[in-house]
Structures are given as C-alpha cells and as structure tokens.
Amino acid sequence: MESRTYRVQGMHCASCAHIIEKTLKKVEGVHSVEVNYATEAAKVSHDSAVTSAQDLSKKIEPLGYSLVTNAPSAHDMGMSESEHAAHLGLNQSKAEKLAELATMKTKVVTVMPMAAVAIVIMAWNILAEFDAVAPLSRSLNDSLNILLALMATYALFVVGKPYLMGFYRFLRYGVANMDTLIGIGTSAAFLYSIIITVFREAVRPYVNVSVTYFDVAIVVIAFITFGKYLEARAKIKTGDAIEKLLMLQAKTALVIRDGIEVEIPVEQVVHGDLIIVKPAGKIPVDGVLTGGSSYVDESMVSGEPVPVEKRVGDTVVAGTLNTTGSFTFRATKVGSETLLAHIIHMVEEAQGSKAPIQALADKISGVFVPAVLAIAFLSLGAWLFFGIPSLGFAQALSFGLVSFVGVLVIACPCALGLATPTAIIVGVGKGAKEGILIKDAATLEKLHQVDVVVVDKTGTITKGKPELVSIQNQSDKSEEELVAILASLESKSEHPIASAIVSYAKTGSVALRQVENFSVLKGRGVRGNIDGVEYYAGNPRLILELSLALDMSAIERETHEGKTPVILTTTTKVLGIVLVADAIKPEAEEAVTSLHKLGIRVVMLTGDNAQTADFIAKQVGIDEIVAEVMPEDKLNKIKELQAQGCVVAMAGDGINDAPALAQADVGIAMATGTDVAIESAGMTLLHGDISKIVKAIRLSKLTMHGIKQNLFFAFAYNIIGIPLASGLFYPVFGWLLSPVFAGFAMAMSSVSVVGNSLRLKTKQL
C-alpha cells in the first residue's frame, strides 16, 4: 500500500475537494483519500499494483482536475536548493503561485472597470426611479444596453470561462461545484438579457423588456474574480512558515576533500565529510564538532535568541547560524536526515492534514451545491407560482430571475472549506517558529481539551544527564584546587559520573593535573598520585575500607534526594564531597506553575525510586507521583486516567516512553530524546524545553477559537444570505437581494475567513 500526497490542479472551492474525494474513493485499489482545499493537495493511500497515480489523475481529468504526479515534496532530496527555497509548502511552487496570481490580476484589472461602468449605469437607473436624477433617454439607454451586452460577453466568455466550464461539466457528468453555481446564474442572466435585447418586440407581451441583467453578469463575475484573487493572495501568506524554514537551508558547504578545502553544493555532502564553518556562515548539515569553537545562533530550532557555545564533541544542526569563531565538524546527518528536513516534513504533513472539526464542514460542503441548486429553482418556481397572481407574469419572472441568480451567487461554500484548514496552516506554522512541531491537525485540535499532563522525570523534568550540583569542601584547600584534583583523577575513568565532574571542571576552565599510578577500584572508585600525594575518589564503601571518619546520615539524606556522592580523600582524611545529580531543567518549575494556571493537573511517572521522585516533584510543584514504574506501568497509568474521563497529554523522551506516548490523547516528545519517542508522539518540542507544552496548549486554544470564528462567519453568510436572496423576506419587508451584492458578499466571506486565520500570526503564546 502506497501513501503519498499529490498536488491538485483545478480546485476552486471546497466542493471541488468533495468531488475529487468521492471520485477517487470509487477507484479500485484506493484505500483512503483526503483532499485539502486550502493546501490544494490530495493524500491518497492506494495499492500501486492495482492502480497508479497516473490512473488516478485520468479519473478526475474529465471533471476539470488533475494530480501532479511528478512533483517532489519539499523534503525530497532530489530537489535543488533553489527549488527548496521556492517551495511554499502548499504543494505548488512560488513561481507557479505568482504566475497564477498574475493571470488572475490581469482578469481583475480588465473586468473591474467594466463593473464600475455597469454599477454607475445601474445606480443611475435606480436613482431615476426615485426621481433623484433625470431618466436616460431611450436612445441613450439602448446604446448603453448594447455596451453592457458587449462587456457582459467578454466578462462571461473570457473572464468567466471557468464558470461556464463548471456549468458544462454539470450538464455532462452531473458533478457540481461553486463554478457550476456561478456559471448557471450568470448564464441565465445573460441569456435572458440577450433574448430581450434581440427579440424585444416578440417577447414584449410576456415580460418586462425594459429590464436586462447584463450588468448583473458583469458585476457578479467581476466581484467573484476579485474575491478569488484576494483569497489566493491571502492563502500564499498562510504557507510562509515552510518557505521561511526552507530559506534557512545553506546553498553550499566548505568541505575538506583530499586535504583541500572545496566548496560544493549542499546536496553533495556525504556522511563523514569534514566541513569548515566560518564566522557568519550557515551550518549546511547536522554534525559533531571536531575542532575549534564558537557560539551558534540556534533560534530557528529552539526559539531562544541567545547563541549557544559549541566546543569539540558538541552537535550542530543544519540551518543554524555560526556567529563569531570558526570550527570544523564531521557530517553525521545529511539531506532528508537532518533536523531541518525533519522539521519541514512534519510541518508540511501537519498543514496538509485535516482536523476532526473539519468533518462537519466537509459533510455540509458535500451536499451544499446540490441543495443550493434546488433552492434556486424552488425560488424561481415560487416567484412564478405565487407572484403571477399579484404581480403579473413579467414582474414575477423578473423577481424570480433575480432571486434565482442571487441564490446561486451568494451560496459560496469556499468560506466553509477554508474555515478549518487556513487556521490549521497558520497555527502549525506559528508552532514551528516557536520550536513546537505538530505532526497533524488532530493533535493541534485535541490539545486544547487536555486536562492532565503526564511527564517522565528523566529528560523531561530533569536534563537527562548527570551534573555536578554541589561541592562540600572539608579541607584547607581552595574549592578550585579540590575540583582540579578530583577532575584529574576522574578524567582517567569512563564512568558517567566521572564525565560530569570533568565537564564541570572544563566549564570552569580548571586546569587538570598529571596523574600517576592510576587504578580503578572496581565498585568503589579510583586512586592515583598527583604531585607525589596519593588520592582516592569514590563512594561511601571506599571510605569504610579506608576507615575514615564520615557523617553517613548526611550522605544518606543526599542519596534519597537522587544525588550521588563522590568523596575525595587522602589515605588519612576526607578532603571534600561533591554531589552529582540529574539536574532539574531551569524551566520546569515555571512550566508546571503555568500548567496549573490553565487548570491542568501534572502527574510524573518515573522508574526512579520513590524518595528521589518525591524530592524532584516537590521542587517543581507536581501534583501526583508514580515511581518505580516499568514501561507497561506508564501505559497502564495513561489508560487509567483516560478511563476516569481525563484527556491526557504525555511528555517523554525515551524508548520506554513510546507505548505511553502512543496511548495518550496527545503524545509530546522531546527532540533531545530517541527517534522512537519522536515517531510515537503527535508533537515534538525542540531542545526538549518543557515550557513549550504551555505554549502549545495556548496555541491550540487560539487556533480552535479561530476555527470556530471562521465557521461562524461561513455559516452566517449563508444562513442570512440564501433566504434573503431567495426573496423569503420580500412579502413582509420588501427585501430582495441584488445578485451584485450577493457576489460581493460571497467574495468577502472567503477573504474574511482567511484574514481572520492570519490574525493568529500576531498573537503571543
């Protein structure tokens, strides 16, 4: 089974998406289809042995659509750097989008002056009816009618060609979309007006020959084309998150090949290449420093503005910016393996996915066009049936035609189709800028309902690696000298605790000393001579063996808090104790406090002992602790909370967290964790920053609020507009909506929805 996202050409409204989905689902071998109008893409899962992408495209081509089967996605490594930079994340390149916009703009520029002339003539005639201006002479009126007929011909058959094609496909294949509605409405107005103009005397006994609707056809097509132009321009802005990410990609890399510095395209970098990065240079791929040092601006992946110091052994990420120094690093991840490529892929997939709330809009869009056609014909029939006795045939037909065209024009499902996906696109893009990678729209929607956040301890609340957190000096030596002796001894050891002590010394620029006669005392510590003195460093067992005095009760207290003591001694006395622990992340306490303010309970699951877990939990303010758990216990705890009716988000970073992350309503992985955890989660936090959970929940709430506003706008336009256009209020209030205003309202409905979604960009998380 092959699952792939294809760009779709020819989509004009939400009902187009429904038509394509319905058609492709009938094809043998197709398992599932998800068409997104906002991103103009179709995600199709099909059996490649039964049907191909080309076959699928042929099925929808008679309906006016096609799949672009040979266009790589943004993260495919077959794309060149320029193609990467040009890609918008909307399954269409920027050049194509701009060319499409330019064509639409040309149509707008040519038809809008015609619309202006038509509106002036229309307004003059209306004012003349109220004696506000002098009526036009018959000869002038006839001349202007011929002018309007010529302009209407251009508007309908040149600018309005897509709408006529929609009408044609409806007649031939029985499928109807928004273009169909506009095509039928404007064609009806045009044909009626042509008949009156050409056969005026012949039809005079039956209809009002003084009224034509050329102006309606011109203005409606003008407004709708202008609205589509504004909508297309606004939609491009929703996809700029991926464009900005792609622009971070370096174009070239300076590599060392055969001892010579060579500048090559970034696509040609391979694993193991030694790459030189100079000041102000972009880092082309992921790797590990092998020489030099610098400060690197990693704000694009972390959201933090302060550059991070990089030394030998530290990792660097593609797309980040070197600031001051020069360094050399070895490429470990290239092409689609890099974190930047992974981010782009996740954002692209999420923006193209559908949120569950969209199901309602999709269902309505699917039956909307047939329902509107029925309402339009019923309106025309009702006017003729009820209007002829009181108004006469000519007036009833005139009002009926206005209602018929008005209903078809105002009933635009475009706003309905755009309501959810545009907000999702902007929300996912904003999340990416904040270092929050959302895998799909369902995750973003579910997140605002979360009332319990379950966190792993190691790597989530704590940093996930041991650090020296305390020094107790019990000698006459300075603290720096004590650290120098201890770090010198531990530098010969491979124990993780030893690495923490040595890292502390290096960070403080403490010089290490020469160690002689070094040996490892298995299970107890190490020993060695420094400047002729024999030193020992180890655990309490070593001190007992050396028969040295030490307050073991204090050591036990520190151990219960999750700290590991390393004791430095000579053969005769204890010089000092350092405590090594998995330090709490600096942002953890503030994150838990912020979650509490949102009314969210925080539960910590850990495989560590209960005393250590309790100590950590009290420091950061966690509500509930479940300690000494196995991976299956974490999974069961999630199930238990869900059985209680809780909506659970789980944050973790290890392989042991993967089952719980998959079970949770929202799985949140730390990007500093394992690939398995990241793949199991619906959301990834770059740099493992737990405070981003709070931002993610706020983002979800803002996005859902925007979606609900959009759906309100979309429904309100149609709930008010369709009855008004049909003439339902005419018998009581004398209200009848002109198709001209219907066209304007339809255009503004889509623009207002997209504009409201774009407001999310300005919100603070």
KEMARDO-912664 format. One record per residue (C-alpha): x negated, y, z. Coordinates in steps of 0.001 Angstrom, whole numbers, plus 500000, padded with zeros to 6 digits. Each point is the difference from the previous one (the first is absolute). Layout:
XYZ/...
This chain:
500000500000500000/498522503316498892/500929503240501758/499024503277498371/501068503628499833/500602501426496519/500467503574498926/503436500554498413/500608502380497128/503374501514499174/501497500354503493/502135503116500506/502078499343503107/500742497632502861/502481497985497967/497173499249497522/498249498141502805/503150497970500661/500408499126496301/496375498823499734/500235497950503211/503266498384498911/498642499169496520/496651498574501139/501526497890502769/501930498087497328/496770498988498222/498983496374500551/496911499702502180/500504503313501785/500055499559503765/500523503573501189/500092503534498571/499638503311501835/500261503149497859/499162503362501555/501313503075498181/497817502459501941/496773498204499113/501261498869496581/498742496503500664/501320496440500083/498610497378502370/500750496652498357/499331496532501367/500244497420497228/498726496624498849/497367500838497369/500390496519498497/503657500731499207/499973503686499068/497390502685499400/499896503730500605/500422500555496269/503155497849500003/501395501993502913/499334503259498201/501810498764496867/503107499271502099/500381503646501045/498726501727496844/503433499993498260/501333501845503059/497448502783499580/497358498842502495/496659498215499823/497354498569502324/496423501194499545/498278496635500251/496392500977499353/499547502875502474/497766499123502977/500966501221503451/497982502667501765/497885497572501970/499054497736497110/496276500130499442/500479499927496253/500826503692500182/497289502557499494/499431502797502477/501765502534497785/503005497666499739/499944499561503768/500026503765500507/502764500494497446/502314497439501563/502866501431502022/501247496937501827/503318500224498154/499006497358497431/499407502690497428/496824501970499396/499854503702500635/499377500658496304/503153498086499053/502019501746502690/498788503425498910/500692499186496329/503519498925500929/500446503210501997/498722502078497081/502577498409497661/502775500621502501/498828503585500490/500160500616496233/503601498774499975/500846502211502972/498379503060498417/501961499529496753/503397499159501480/500154502390502982/500242503176497832/502879498322498150/501625499259503333/499561503647501011/501777501160496820/502789497457500587/500435501146503606/500229503671498952/502688499175497416/501814497795502519/499865502715502691/501227502674497563/503033497924499050/500831499306503668/499710503691500904/502146500903496985/502793497802501370/500056502192503140/499810503203497905/496567500789501468/498545500410496500/501426500434496520/500762496683498231/497829499021497054/501452500544496521/501131496902498135/497261500304497358/497288500432502637/501449497159502009/499952497744496916/496397500982499234/498907499300503576/501810496654499890/497972499010496921/496815501089501804/500974497913503027/500741497040497712/496506500199498482/498351500309503426/502127497150501375/498937497810497070/496336500629500826/500574499558503737/501857496701499595/498080498331497177/496457501220500814/499766500832503701/502845497665500937/498846497039497909/499300497789503108/503619500529501092/501353499029496589/497833496859500109/501491499222503412/503478500292498452/498942497755497078/498574497282502286/503193500070502026/502051499360496866/497660497275498733/498814498196503146/502532501063502621/497390501422502384/500509503496501371/497683502368501815/499928503718500701/499039500732496394/503178498187498970/502160502285502124/498373503162498638/500124498604496437/503715499194500154/500889503308501663/498058502310497707/500924497991496884/503676500253500910/499718503773500491/498058500377496731/502315497811497873/503116501687501378/498526503407499168/498921498914496497/503504498696499238/501554503285501151/497484502057498019/500237498009496747/503694499063500102/501336503025501865/503233500452498088/500771496296499819/499778499491503761/501402503409501069/503498498582500745/498561497458502418/497075501627501883/498754503392501128/497680500918497100/498772503178501701/497817497980502428/496928497988499003/497386498345502185/496793500492498045/498794502190502862/500643497158502458/497900497539497958/497135502509499722/499925501087503651/500497496511501457/497146498545497936/497826503018500832/500600499770503766/499550496236500119/496781500140497944/498710502799502231/500929497976503097/498194496935498683/496940502150499297/499995501345503580/500555496475501352/497105498541497966/497699502818501108/500956499506503647/499570496210499774/496379500445498939/499359501845503255/501317497058502020/497207497795498630/497070502300500728/498878497951503040/498586497276497751/498577502563497601/498057501593502871/498775496602501190/498821499111496514/498167503296499674/497881498954503002/498365497282497909/496399500777499090/499296499942496250/496416498755500202/497583498347502422/496234500477500393/498627496446500345/496538498531500294/499391497487497202/496536498449499624/498607502648502331/501356502863497858/502860502396500833/502727499664497353/503313501845499813/502747497662498788/503830500119499760/501582498863503255/501696497094498168/496544498460499369/498979499819503693/499686496388501190/499716498326503388/496590500461501575/499043503126498029/497924502494501976/501648503399499604/498545503405500830/502353502724501252/498739503560500031/501410502992501947/503547500986498924/500323496781497984/503024497707499938/499477496439501159/500863497815496970/500718496599501635/500176498414503454/496734498921501576/497550499918502917/497188502503500628/496511498586499491/498005503223500329/500364503650501022/502824501638501935/502625502696499531/503417501269501008/502839498820497760/503373501712499584/502485497109500308/503107502150500307/501536498398496914/500287496637501798/500208501077503630/501708503382499893/497320501255502415/498232503194498865/496738499499501933/497254498225497960/498817496674501411/496304499258500603/498672497086497938/496813498077500779/498398496802498759/502471497131500409/503102502202499887/502618499555497294/501023502610497433/503198500141497957/500570500846496332/501412503474499419/498630501517503213/497662502989499767/496390500188501174/499273503365501626/496347500667500865/497406497232499916/499054497409497401/500256496268500489/499885496661498230/502654497326500393/500646496539498641/503285499433498120/502190497433501763/503381500711498370/500456501278496451/502882500701497652/503365498826501285/498385498671503206/499267503467501413/502109501535502737/500941502866497661/501298497551497373/501887498143502739/501577503264501201/501054500933496458/501490496550499432/501983500096503259/501318503511499359/500905499123496410/501876496848501041/501809501784502841/501109502918497831/501443497605497438/501874497851502535/503612500462501064/501260500745503502/503045498007501231/501979503259500282/499692500313496221/502196496926499526/503141502088500531/498943502575497403/499057497227497554/503389498305500368/501838503273499468/497830500921496998/500758496608498466/503771500573499878/499856503783499797/499879500551496242/502881497604499125/502048501565502819/499318503522498731/500996499015496449/503260498636501379/500638503181502039/499269502192496964/502502498158497770/502556499897502830/499601503778500428/500600500578496292/503008497653500050/501435501619503157/499765503476498491/501826498848496868/502625498008501925/500786502516502739/498882503200498250/501950499853496718/503448500483501603/498937503172501828/497083501356497984/500685498791496502/497853497642497934/497393502574498886/499272501304503525/500133496528501593/497568498627497417/497698502978500519/499953499552503812/499718496236499606/496946500346497768/498357502422502461/500604497514502833/498807497055497889/496713501710499120/499597501488503496/500328496628501762/497520498341497646/497490502814500418/500104500571503773/499938496319500950/496246499594500046/498593496991501883/496464501382499568/500024501716503401/501265496780501552/497210498008498359/497330502490501053/501186500463503601/498042497141501578/496958499379497752/498847503637499819/499990500259503800/498166496649500249/497367501112497470/499313503234501885/500088498245503406/497564497256498983/497675502593498434/500057502165503124/499271496917502112/496970499162497842/498615503509500525/500330499469503763/498205496645499915/503247497988500217/500293497409497223/503564498723499571/500389496754498068/503640500415498939/503040502220500311/501813497541502292/497228500450502590/500313503773499855/503766499755500460/499887497459502845/497375501915501949/502366502770501138/502157497378501801/497129498570502076/500603500080503759/497164497722501165/496361500192498914/497932496921500828/496218500508499963/497041497689500178/497319501097502462/496718499312498260/499477502182496944/503319501798500442/500042501553503481/496267499401500405/497253500514497440/499452496278499504/496271500010500689/497991500237503252/498576503350501079/497901501107502945/502510501895502163/498242500526503333/496494500143501553/499336499519503711/496419501027500770/498674498402503228/496315500936499539/497740503034500069/499701499911496207/501912502408497739/503118498744498250/498301500385496603/497027497883501145/502362497370501376/501830499817496662/496682499873498127/498792496970501979/503315498166499787/500516500717496278/496409498925499242/500678496625501612/503421499595498365/498639500940496562/498433496546499899/503356498308500679/502743499162497466/502848500148502546/502876502463499171/499602501550503460/496332500657499196/501012501724496746/502270502375501945/497133501024502299/497544500500497128/502601502052498039/500490502229503060/496247500610500204/499754500795496269/502936502405500195/498246501831502857/496697499982498075/498330498003502774/496629498601498875/499586496246500404/496879498529501548/497724497085499177/501141496723501614/497612497136500665/500560496414501147/503700500246499147/502226497008500718/503700499206500099/501367498536503254/502904497997498596/503357500921501507/498418502541502341/498120502707498055/496523500939498737/496581500819501385/496867501793498709/497011502134500906/499950503758499323/496895502031500871/498755497110502149/503191499700502066/502273496924499840/503666500907499527/503192497936499948/503390500890498493/502982497767500463/503196499010501785/500670499438503726/498843496346499732/496506501252499147/499979502263503081/500995497091502234/497135497949498569/497564502848500728/501484500289503541/500467503756499702/502475502049502033/503096501127498079/503583501035500893/501888497213498241/503458501332500990/499391503177497967/498841497881497052/503170497906500225/502192503119499960/498314501197496802/500346496537498451/503749499947500734/500297503255498060/498553498346496911/496456501310500411/496907497843499633/497130500885502377/496369499819498819/497586500308502899/496401501222499572/497512498827502609/496365499360500727/498990496874501888/500577501851503277/502924502433499664/503042501096497962/499296503139497945/503453500609498596/503203498640498518/501550500874496667/503584499122499181/500984498969496481/503639499885498919/502273500167496997/500735503708500396/503501501414499632/500523502004496827/500077503721500856/503344500469498249/501746497025501655/501425501775503076/501371502921497982/501518497586497456/501852498032502709/501244503246501587/501288501211496623/501769496673499394/501716500350503377/501185503487498999/501629498408496933/501823497604502344/497885497000498988/498866497325502458/496399498748499679/499048496373500680/496398498710499996/499171496406499057/496490498718500630/498074496784500336/497914501657502745/500525499290503716/502872501653501853/497830502198502258/498107501544497081/503232500474498029/501674501664502982/497076502392500459/500055501024496310/503798500338499974/500045502295503035/497393502275498432/502058500631496873/503508499731501479/501245496799498351/503436498777501196/499595496214499875/497037497604499860/499897496412498810/496487498657500610/498082496768499302/502092499247496887/499228497851496979/500947501084496434/503219497952500145/500871501697503314/499747503406498301/502355498751497296/502466498692502595/499963503292501904/500945501857496806/502861497539499438/501114500408503617/500169503795499681/501892499719496703/502474497592501626/500676502727502572/501065502308497156/496773501997499854/498533501289496744/496331499134500423/496846501462498501/496818497990500628/496528501548499745/496952497728499800/496723499420498195/498936496372500294/500733496715498257/501726498896503210/502429502923499594/501068499039496447/502996497768500947/501381502663502370/499438502748497409/501948498000497432/502859499285502447/500394503581501247/502579502293498380/497044502255499171/496449498611500030/497255502599500490/496392499004499267/496841501856500907/497832500558496897/496993499217502218/501388496486500434/500102496862497857/501351499716496459/502487497364501211/501528502442502502/500207502741497356/501717497679497496/502480498821502671/501014503531500969/502385502419498336/497840502958500932/496277500620500499/498422502741502121/496658501156498626/497121500071502502/502219498050502415/501380503216501510/502942499000502214/501200503621500231/501044499666496354/502842497687501121/501729503061501447/499466501919496755/501300497037497986/503212499855502052/500492503761499604/499375499634496263/502631497257499816/502538502153501855/499324502994497718/500211497852496859/503265498359501052/501444503392500924/499048501234496506/501571496931498337/503269500517501875/500045503679499006/499354499000496366/502804497432500025/502327502622501488/499111502448497205/500478497316497344/503365498798501340/501255503518500739/499454501163496419/502037497129498618/502681499802502711/500788503698499533/499145500329496303/501889497090498423/503460500803501452/499450503695499216/498972499267496405/502898497587499468/502514502759500790/501285498394503203/500168503399501738/501570501851497037/503694499457500909/499471501422503527/497169502534499732/499666500558496266/496374498790500124/498432498436496902/496251499530499713/498426501067496712/497650497399498464/497404502793499923/499972500246503787/500192496216500227/496786499744497969/498289502564502206/501113498171503180/498810496672498617/496566501390499196/499648501667503397/500999496816501867/496873498161498822/497758503012500511/501297500548503542/499356496357500941/496434500014498683/499344503415501562/501274498806503372/497699496971499844/497007502217499237/500701501980503195/498638497011501913/496506500989498856/500183503132502152/501010498202503212/497553499493502869/499727496468501401/
